[in-house]
Amino acid sequence: MTAAPPPGPARKRSPWRAGQGFWTVAVGVPAIFSVMRLWIEAGGELQTTLLLVANVGPVNLLAALFTTATRLVTMGLVTVFALGAVLSVSTAGTPRRPPLFARWFTLAPFWFLASVFGIALATWQIIYLPMLAVAAVAVFQRELAALDWSLPRRAATVAVLLVGYGWLVAPTVAEAWRTGELFALGMLVVPPVLALGVTGPLPGPLVRPLAALAQPGIAIVLVAAAVPVVMTPVLPMTVTTVSTASGVPEEVRGHVISTDDVSTVILQERGGVRYVDNDDIAARVLCPTDEELVRYRLRVRDVHVEDSLLGALGRRVRPFTPISAACRIPA
C-alpha cells in the first residue's frame, strides 16, 4: 500500500475551462485522420481520391474512424491523463508552473475522463484491459483518497479485487505459460502489481526530467501507432469472382466503392480502379484484412483475448464464420 497523495488543486469540472490546445488535439486529430485515410487508400491519386470522396459519406467515415481509431485515441488520452495525474500530484503545492500534461489533466472535466475510460473499456482488446486498470488508479487517485477508508478496509478491498482478478485470469495465465506466450503473460500479470504502487507523488528531482522526456516520447509513440490506423481501409475488403470470355473466372481482390444498375466500381488491392459489368459477376465474398487475423489462441473465460468487450458481445450475436478460400488468393 502506498501513502495517499497530498492535497492539491481541485480538478476543474466545467467543460468550458478545458485548454484550447487539449480540445484542438481531441477534436482535430480524428478529422485529420479521416482525410488522410481517404488519400492513402486512393494511392495518392487525385482522381481516385475524388471518387472515394464522392462515394464515401461522412457517416461511413465516422463509423470507420470509430471502429478502427477509437483504440488509438483513447490510448493516447488515457496515457496523457495518467501521466498528467501523477505529475499533478507530484507538483501540488510547488510554486513552479505544472507540466503540460498536468495542466491538461487539471482542466479536463470529470465527465470527460469517465467517458474516455468507459469507451476504452468497451473497445480495447481484453489483453490490454489490465493496463487500463493501472491508468484508472493513477487518474482517479484523488477520488480514491477522498474515500477516507481505514487501512484494514483498504487492504481488504485490494485483497478481494486481486483474488477476483486471479480467479478470472488464472486459466489464461497457465495456458500462456504453457505455450510460451510471454507477452500475453506479462500483460495479464504485471499490471495488477503496478496498480498497487502507481499512486502518490514522485520524488521531487524526478518530476521535471520525467515530464521533459515522457511528453515528447508519448507524442512520438502515438504518431508511430497512428501509421497503421491511417492506412486501415475505409471500405470493406472483398474478392469478386468475374466471368471472362475465355471461360476461366477471374478473382478481383479489392474494395467495392459503389454499385449501380450497370456496373460495380472496385478499388483493386494492387492499385487502380476497375469497373466490372454486373452481369459478369458470379460471386463475391467478404474477407478480413491481415490486421484482423488472430495471433493468440488464448481466452479469458471463453472470451478471446484479442476481442474487445463489444467484439465479444458481437460474436455471441453473430458467431465467427470460416474464412472463404477465395480470401487466400495472393494479393
N, C-alpha and C positions, 0 to 999 in steps of 0.2 A: 504494500500500500504506500502511496506517496502523499506528501503533505498537500493540503488544499491550497489552491492558487491564491495569492494575495489579492485583496480588493483592488479593483481598477476602475477605469471609467466605464460607465454603463453603456451597453450597446444601444445605439440609436435605432429605434424600431420603425421610424417613419420612412416609407419608400422615397419620399421627396428629398431626403437628406443623403441619398446614395451619391457617391462621387461620379463626376462626369466621365472620367476615364474608365471606371468599372462598368458603367452601363454601355459605353461605347464598345467595349470588348464583348460583353454579354449579348448585345443585340447585333452588332455589326459583323462579328465573325461568322455566324450562320449564314447571313446574306451573301457574304463574300464566297463562302464555300459553295453555295448553290450556283453562282455564276461560274466559278472555276470548274465545277464538276461538268457542266454542260460543255464548256470549251474543251476540256481534256477528253471527254467522251467523244467529241466530234473529231478528235485527232488534230486539233488546232486549225482545222479548215473553216474558213469563214462561212461558206455556203452551207456546209453540214451543220455548223453551229446555228445558223439562222433557221434551218429546217427543224432542228431539235427545239429551238425556242418557240417555233410556231405550233409544235405538236405536243410539247410537254407543258402542261398547265401549271400554275402556281400551286394548286392543291397536290399534284403529283410530286412536285419538287419538295414541298413541305413534308409530305409523307415519307419520301425517300430520305430526306435530311433527318427526320426524327428517328427513323428506324436504324440508320447507319451512323449518324454523327452524335446522337444523344449520349452515347457512352463516352465519347471523347470530350464533349462539352462538360458533362457532369464530372468527369475525371479531373479536368482542369480546374473547375470551380471548387470541387472538394479538396483538391491538393492545395489550392491557394488559401482557402478558408482554414484548413487545418494548420498550415504553416503560419498563417496570419494570427490564428488564435494563440498559438504558442508564443509568437513574438509579442502579441499584445499583452499577455500575462507577464512575460519577461521584462517588458519595458514599462509596466504600470508604476506610476509614482516617480519616474525619472523626468528630469527637465527637458531632455532631448526629444526631438520630434520622432514619433514612432516610424518604423519602416513602412514601405508602401503597402505590403500585404496586410500588415497590422491595421493600417488605416482603412483598407478595403473591408476587412473583417468587422471593424467597429461600425462602419457606415452601413453595412448590409442589414436590411430588416430581418427580423426573426422569421417571418413567414417565408421569405425567400430562401433562407438557409434550410428551413424544414422542407420546402418544396424540392430543392436540389437533392437533398438526401432521399426523399421519397421517390423521385424519378430514378435516381441511381439504384436504389434498392430494387426497383421493378425491372430495370433494363440491363444492369451489369450481369456479366456471366457469373454463375454461382461460385466458380473457383476464386473469384476476386472479391466476393462479398465480405470475407473476414477483414480485408484491408479497409472496407467501408466502416466497419465497427471501430477500428482504431481511429479513423478520422473523426467519427462521431463523438468519441470520448474526448478528443482534443478540442473540437469545436464547441461542444456543449459543456465543457468542464466547469464554467462558472455556474451554470444552471444546476449541475450535479452537486457542486459545493454548497449551493444555496439550500439544498435539502436539509442540511444540518443534522445528518444522521450520526448516531454514536458509532464508535469504531467497531464494536461487535456486530452491529446491524449492517454496516458496510461490508465487513468481512463475510458475513453470512450471505449477503446478496451476491457478492462476487463469486463465492463458492458455488452457489446454486446455478449461476449463469455458466460457469466453467463446466460443471457436471452436465448440465443440459446440452451444452455445445459438444462436449466429449461424446455423449450418447448419440448425438446427431451424426457426427463425422467419423466416429471410431471405425466402422467397417470400411469406409473410403480410405482412411489413413492406412489401415492394414493392407488394403489392396494396392495402394500406391507404393508402399514399402516393398511389397512382394514383387511388383512389376518393375521396380526401379524408376518410377516417375518422381524424380527428386523435386522438380519444380512444383508440381501439384502438391507434393508432401509438405514442402516449405510454406506454400500459400495457405494450407489448412492448419498448420501447427504454429508457425511463428507469430502471426498477428495477435492471437489472444495473449501471448506473453508481452508483446509490445504495448497492448492496450493497458496493461497494469502500470506502466511507467511513463505514459505519454503526457500525463497532466503535470501541472506545476511549472514554475519558471525555470528557465535555463540559467546556468551560471553567467553572470554579467559579461565576462570577457568573450563569451561565445556568441552573444546575441548579434552584434554588428557584423562580424565575419560570416555568420550563418546567413543573415539577410542578404549580404552582398553577394554571396555565392549561390544561394538557393534560388533567389528570384530570377536572375537571368538563366540559371540552369533549368528551372521549370519551364521557362518560355522556350528554350531550345528543345527540350524533350517533347513538349506539346506540338511544336512545329514539325518535328520528325514523325510524331504519331499521327499528325494530320495528313501526311502524304498519302498513305493507303486509303484514308477516308475520302479524300478529294478524288482519288482515282476509282472509287467504287462506282459501278454503273448506276445510273438513274432508272434505266429501263430494264425489264426482265430479260434474262438470257434464255434463248430458245434455240432449238435445232429444227429447221423446217425441211421436210422431205419434198423435193421438187421433181416432177416428172420431166424428162428430156426427150428430144426427138429420137435419140439412139435407143431408148427403152431402158437405159440404166439410170436409176434415180440418183439425184444429187442431194447431198446433205448440206444445207446452208446454215452455218452457225453464226448467230448474231442476235441483235436486239431489235424487236419489232417496234418501229417508230409510229406507224399508223396503218390502218386498213380501211379501204373503201369498197365500193361495189365492183371495182375493176381490178385493183392490184393491192399488194401488200408491200410496204416500204420497210426494208431491213437494213440496219446499220451493221455491216459484217464485222466479225471479231478481228479479222485481219486488216480491216480498214475499207473505206468506201461504202457507198450507199447502193443498194440493189433493189430494183423494182421487179416484183415477181407477180405474174398473172395469177389471179386466184384460182383459175381453172387448172393450173399446173400444180397446185399444192395438194399433195397426197396426205400429209400428216404433219403435226407439229407437237413437240414436247417441250415442257418447261424444265430447265436444267439449273442446278446450283452452280455458283461460282467456286473457284478454288478456295476462297476465304471461308466459305460455308462448310467445307468438308471438315469432319471432326478429327481431332488429334488424339484424344484420350478415350479410353473405354471405361472411365471411372464414373460412378454415380453416387449421389448423396441421397440415400433413402429413395431410390428409384427415380431420381431426377438427374439427368446428365449434367456433369459439371460445366459443360460449355453452353448450356442453356441458361437463359435468364428466367426469372420467375414468370414474366409474361410469355416467354417462349415455351416454358414447361406447361403453362396453362393452355397455350395454343395446341401443343402436341396431344393433350388429352382430348381436345375437341376434334382435331384432325390428326390422327397418328401419322408418323412419317412413312412415306411410301418408297419402295425401292427405286433407285436411280435408273432411268432408262438407258439401255445400251447405246442409244444414239448420242447420249451426252458424252460418251467416252471417245468419240472420234477425235483425231488430232486437230489441234487448233490451227 
